[in-house]
Amino acid sequence: MFDLINDNGLNYYSVSSFEETGAVRHGFSTRTGGVSEGCYSSMNLRSHSGDDWKKVLENFRRITAALGMERDSLVLSK
């Protein structure tokens, strides 16, 4: 059902049934592969967490690159 994908040290999960439709590009991030430090390490994607905004943006750049997407096209959930 879920596949763990590793893209150059960045891990995310993919749902095989979503992939099979070809209608949606998606991924569920893990904490692995980002640049945030301390209590936010490593793949922090929360913009209002108190983390360094430049690091959050770099984390978004990394996950969107792995997914082959632009940040502006993301739909996010809490």
Sequence and secondary structure as in RCSB ss.txt:
>XXXX:A:sequence
MFDLINDNGLNYYSVSSFEETGAVRHGFSTRTGGVSEGCYSSMNLRSHSGDDWKKVLENFRRITAALGMERDSLV
LSK
>XXXX:A:secstr
 EEEEEETTEEEEEEHHHHHHSS    EE STT    GGG S    TTSSS HHHHHHHHHHHHHHHT  GGG  
   
